């Protein structure tokens, strides 16, 4: 009964789920919180991962691990492997004008053709352009750029910031680097100051990589770092704790790895070409830097080395490390989504996405043409307003979620003509960043507590249904809606969803599906085959499509 661990390093927290690799049976779990904010010192992710592993009872009996994490986050490293400044997260919008500049320079249609998506402020490329303009000294120090899951997986494998003293890590990552899959990691290996790592086999900075079982089917595109060494501590904040926790194998930047799903959210990698677009990257940052090798879904990134904290070993050596994934792709993998399944996730914000065999290129920017964690594609639409809509109206009515739902089902479909357009935080789909929420159809008869409660639920779901329309317009078939997220557990939300969506709705049992997807990856890396674990269903509301709901909503749509 081999065990595997899946990690979800999200915006809010780090969750570790341990499952049986053969059956998928839940064994145990742990979690730790991340600080709030739109930028964060990655050392805090590392600390939370340690705490979550310990909270889960440790990894002594675990054979493989993989990490799924929030997409897009910009982690910039200097030539000694140190984080230059706090990572800018997906929800940091200071790069909005940089996104507009890049699209104006390249053209939306060309961007979609080259990367599958038209970048917005969440994308990594826009954050690099912002860095180049707002913090030019920091931009010049960038020797490598990673995403959150890339950096955490790198650290698990023993790589990371250098100890004090000179080290040369500015070698190029080869575009056709070879991989020796027969060697094992010697956790007592030393870091050679010429850049070669002795781990019972060497890491050659010209692109030959020995990572103890890493396969070479993924893209290995990388470019030579040209950043200067600079000061070790940024004036705007640095993960200075990195210096105190120097890694056992040192800052071998060419050992950074990623997967197709996360790479596809950068704005400089193509899910159709399966390669970096280096022109777009250097346009964003202003110079070349090392980029993570992009591995295939069934690859291994390497193995762990033993790591200790306070004299106690929290990470055993020799655990296989899977390739990792972006969070939405991880959720799709954890749900076992197949062609015909469209996932509608109702969190603080909302997402609509599907696993497809064919790539998507939407020049309007509405649908992001991401890659999946299973080797396919993951067209995705994001909305800014989802569960927060219910929070707002529940607060206005001074009720909790359950009571809001009870009020809502007292009203008829269509809420007596009351329509809530729920753009409380502006909106991304449609792209109306300055919009505000509005209520239409208020009369003496329609303005009741039940109608307002129902209008909140209908408005939230109509915004997500607009996202479904956009995905369908790209040729995606929707035979079933998988409704997930905290709000999906509300009985009224489920019932009204069956009236808003014109496809059958299924509500999987509550679970940590991003972490579960990472556990699937870990099992895949361990056994060489993708597991098919059973998924429990919490509800399948009776289909009851009511066209009036969306017709009323569309009548007041902003374009």
Secondary structure, 3 states (H helix, E strand, C coil): CCEEEEEEECCCEEEEEEEECCCCCEEEEEEEECCCCCEECHHHHHHHHHHHHHHCCCCCCEEEEEEEECCCCEEEECCCCCECCCEECCCCCCCHHHHHHHHHHHCHHHHHHHHCCCCCCCCHHHHHHHHHHHCHHHHHHCCEEECHHHHHHHHHCCECCCCCCCCCCCCCCCCCCCECCCCCCCCCCCECCCCCEECCCEECCCCCECCCCCCCCCECCCCCCCCCCCCCCCCCCCCCHHHHCCCCCECCHHHCEEEHHHHCCCCCEECCCCEECHHHHHHHHCCCCEECEEECCCCEEEECCCEEECCEEEECCCCEEECCEEHHHHHHHHCCCCCCEEEEEECCCEEEEECECCCCCCCCCCCEEEECCCCCEEEEEEECCCHHHHHHHHHHHCCCHHHHHHHHCCCCCCHHHCEEECCCCCECCCCECCCCCEEECCCCCCCCHHHHHHHHHHHHHHHHHHHHHHHHCCCCCCCEEEEECHHHHCHHHHHHHHHHCCCEEEEECCCCHHHHHHHHHHHHHHHCCCCCCCCCEEECCCCCCCHHHHHHHHHCCCC
